[in-house]
Amino acid sequence: MKSLIILGRQPALGIAELESLYGPDKVRFAGNQAAEVDVDPCLLTFSRLGGAVKFGKILTILDTTNWEQISDFLIKSGPEHSKSMPKGKMLLGISSYGHKTSNRQVQALAIEIKKAVKNTGRSVRVIPNNEPTLSSAQVFHGRLTSPNGWELLLVKDGSRTIIAQTVKVQNISAYSKRDQARPRRDTKVGMLPPKLAQIIINLSVGKLPPESIQSICEVPPDQPIPQTHFSDSLILDPFCGSGVIIQEAAIMGYDCTGTDLDERMVDFAKENLEWLSKASNKPISSKVRISLYQADARIYKWEQKPTFIASEAYLGPPLSNIRSQKDLKTTINNVNKIILEFLKNIGPQLQTGTRICLAVPAWQIKPGQFVHLPLLDSIGVIGYNRVSFKNVRSKDLIYYRQNQAVARELLVITKAKD
Ligand SMILES: C[S@@+](CC[C@H](N)C(=O)[O-])C[C@H]1O[C@@H](n2cnc3c(N)ncnc32)[C@H](O)[C@@H]1O
């Protein structure tokens, strides 16, 4: 059975993450904003996907993209679907991806479905569309994934339309709590959003071992999903800063080592992890082992061989506005030297094939135009292979916002044979 994922603001990152975890043959773009994943919805580990906004089960696929035909179909199906719901008010929402529809057209369709369902004697509340798509906050607060909720995802996929129902939506309040409520943050070091940390980890670990995936459908709805522990995997973050990657990797169930040149950052990471381990919802399994200490990534010999490396490397000084390539010369050289020295130092300490995802800086010199780290051109020479993706080009794996001077390029590599 297939699943549908609505991808986040930068769909290339979301699809690369899915491809990494489930394999290139299981994932394909459905339109520009969604992915069809050939994975049983019960086995899709949605909460660890930083690049996914909504998770839907596919109800049907229509051989049309004509809005009137889609509307006719849904107005007929609405009353039938409502019969399978528990008694009480139905909560209805519609999100249209890729069709040339205005929010008013989408809203009008929701009202028509509401009328059809009302004729069967059930009351309906429609979540209003400010855009053709509902935001995750609207889906979350409108309880559209509750037993009485029905968010329809209408995804234009070439000449067809995928109709899916949202099963899960990203938990925005949990993300912002993990981001903003941490006791220690440092704006100078830069703030890695937890969602991006998840993407970095997912790109580093590669394909998930099937035995590690717990079927969420076997868990009774009133029970929490049991925590996972990957007992034979160790993730290393050699530039751990305040520990966002360690935090997210520990929540996923990986043992972690975090090191940083700056003792103060190591203390911050320790305090943050301590705070998280005390959180009432116990997000980290008691089996997870975490060690954090000071080390210079350019020279240090780590005691334990990591299974994966997931890290946001040194990005250079924060820049408040876009600079010219000429102005950036010294910064680029300094940062390049540090990351190059790290890769040369750690290479001999790794097993062949060890997978690494390193967020490295790319400097935006004009909107959408970047200067890349020079070492990216000689990655083979220093003993690594670049991982390529089926659905996206490596150069599209850049996380940035408009007018942001320092973007993060996600470099996914493996240790080559000596
Ligand atoms: C962009 S920050 C990483 C922030 C981190 N992701 C977090 O959650 O806070 C880069 C970090 O690299 C560290 N760093 C710089 N040079 C280093 C080196 N040679 N070895 C280890 N860490 C280094 C800095 O102290 C800084 O904390």
The ligand as an ORCA input file, in Angstrom:
! r2SCAN-3c Opt
* xyz 0 1
  C      27.213     25.945     13.152
  S      27.748     25.496     14.692
  C      26.873     24.043     15.031
  C      25.618     24.355     15.798
  C      24.883     23.131     16.239
  N      24.289     22.419     15.152
  C      23.880     23.408     17.326
  O      22.938     22.645     17.445
  O      24.036     24.381     18.069
  C      29.386     24.995     14.439
  C      30.129     24.597     15.691
  O      31.436     24.175     15.276
  C      32.315     24.432     16.363
  N      33.702     24.366     15.834
  C      34.380     25.274     15.112
  N      35.612     24.797     14.828
  C      35.689     23.549     15.344
  C      36.677     22.539     15.383
  N      37.869     22.718     14.817
  N      36.391     21.377     16.005
  C      35.204     21.181     16.607
  N      34.237     22.113     16.619
  C      34.471     23.269     16.004
  C      31.868     25.773     16.895
  O      32.278     25.936     18.248
  C      30.331     25.651     16.732
  O      29.740     25.253     17.935
*
